[in-house]
Protein backbone atom coordinates (compact mmCIF):
# COMPACT_ATOMS: atom_id res chain seq x y z
CA UNK A 1 0.00 0.00 0.00
CA UNK A 2 1.08 3.58 -0.49
CA UNK A 3 1.15 6.44 1.96
CA UNK A 4 -2.02 7.66 0.25
CA UNK A 5 -3.85 4.54 1.41
CA UNK A 6 -5.94 4.99 4.54
CA UNK A 7 -5.00 2.77 7.48
CA UNK A 8 -7.83 1.02 9.30
CA UNK A 9 -6.97 -0.25 12.77
CA UNK A 10 -9.18 -3.18 13.74
CA UNK A 11 -9.68 -5.98 16.26
CA UNK A 12 -10.86 -9.41 15.03
CA UNK A 13 -14.46 -10.09 15.94
CA UNK A 14 -15.30 -6.40 16.28
CA UNK A 15 -18.73 -5.91 14.63
CA UNK A 16 -18.04 -2.22 13.92
CA UNK A 17 -14.77 -3.20 12.23
CA UNK A 18 -16.56 -5.71 9.99
CA UNK A 19 -19.14 -3.05 9.14
CA UNK A 20 -16.40 -0.52 8.32
CA UNK A 21 -14.51 -3.01 6.14
CA UNK A 22 -17.71 -3.83 4.27
CA UNK A 23 -18.51 -0.13 3.82
CA UNK A 24 -15.08 0.70 2.38
CA UNK A 25 -15.22 -2.37 0.13
CA UNK A 26 -18.70 -1.44 -1.18
CA UNK A 27 -17.42 2.02 -2.05
CA UNK A 28 -14.21 0.75 -3.66
CA UNK A 29 -11.95 2.44 -1.10
CA UNK A 30 -8.78 0.40 -0.48
CA UNK A 31 -7.59 0.38 3.13
CA UNK A 32 -4.50 -1.00 4.80
CA UNK A 33 -5.83 -3.14 7.64
CA UNK A 34 -3.82 -3.32 10.85
CA UNK A 35 -4.88 -5.75 13.57
CA UNK A 36 -4.02 -4.05 16.86
CA UNK A 37 -4.37 -7.33 18.79
CA UNK A 38 -1.69 -8.97 16.64
CA UNK A 39 0.75 -6.06 16.55
CA UNK A 40 1.85 -4.03 19.55
CA UNK A 41 3.35 -1.51 17.10
CA UNK A 42 -0.05 -1.00 15.49
CA UNK A 43 -1.71 -0.64 18.90
CA UNK A 44 0.94 1.90 19.95
CA UNK A 45 0.46 3.90 16.74
CA UNK A 46 -3.32 3.90 17.17
CA UNK A 47 -2.93 5.13 20.76
CA UNK A 48 -0.56 7.89 19.59
CA UNK A 49 -2.85 9.21 16.87
CA UNK A 50 -6.20 8.82 18.61
CA UNK A 51 -5.52 8.81 22.35
CA UNK A 52 -7.68 5.70 22.79
CA UNK A 53 -7.67 1.94 22.17
CA UNK A 54 -11.06 1.33 20.57
CA UNK A 55 -11.61 0.17 17.02
CA UNK A 56 -12.22 0.77 14.24
CA UNK A 57 -9.94 3.76 13.92
CA UNK A 58 -8.94 5.27 10.58
CA UNK A 59 -5.78 7.21 9.85
CA UNK A 60 -5.47 9.08 6.57
CA UNK A 61 -2.70 11.65 6.89
CA UNK A 62 -3.91 14.15 9.48
CA UNK A 63 -7.51 12.92 9.19
CA UNK A 64 -8.22 10.59 12.12
CA UNK A 65 -11.59 9.05 12.96
CA UNK A 66 -11.46 7.00 16.16
CA UNK A 67 -13.88 4.40 17.50
CA UNK A 68 -16.49 4.98 14.82
CA UNK A 69 -19.63 3.50 13.38
CA UNK A 70 -20.11 3.86 9.63
CA UNK A 71 -22.54 6.74 10.23
CA UNK A 72 -20.01 8.50 12.48
CA UNK A 73 -17.38 8.08 9.75
CA UNK A 74 -19.76 9.52 7.14
CA UNK A 75 -20.52 12.47 9.41
CA UNK A 76 -16.79 13.11 9.95
CA UNK A 77 -15.78 12.84 6.28
CA UNK A 78 -18.67 15.12 5.22
CA UNK A 79 -17.02 17.87 7.31
CA UNK A 80 -13.80 17.70 5.26
CA UNK A 81 -14.64 17.84 1.53
CA UNK A 82 -11.03 17.54 0.37
CA UNK A 83 -10.55 14.32 2.37
CA UNK A 84 -13.86 13.01 1.06
CA UNK A 85 -12.57 13.64 -2.47
CA UNK A 86 -9.12 12.10 -1.80
CA UNK A 87 -10.69 8.95 -0.36
CA UNK A 88 -12.83 8.57 -3.47
CA UNK A 89 -16.16 9.59 -2.00
CA UNK A 90 -16.19 12.94 -3.80
CA UNK A 91 -19.32 12.31 -5.85
CA UNK A 92 -21.23 10.40 -3.18
CA UNK A 93 -24.30 12.40 -2.21
CA UNK A 94 -26.54 9.62 -0.95
CA UNK A 95 -24.63 7.16 1.24
CA UNK A 96 -27.39 4.55 1.34
HELIX and SHEET records of a PDB file:
HELIX    1   1 UNK A   15  UNK A   26  1                                  12    
HELIX    2   2 UNK A   40  UNK A   50  1                                  11    
HELIX    3   3 UNK A   70  UNK A   78  1                                   9    
HELIX    4   4 UNK A   81  UNK A   87  1                                   7    
SHEET    1   A 4 UNK A  31  UNK A  35  0                                        
SHEET    2   A 4 UNK A   6  UNK A  10  1                                        
SHEET    3   A 4 UNK A  57  UNK A  60 -1                                        
SHEET    4   A 4 UNK A  63  UNK A  65 -1                                        
END                                                                             
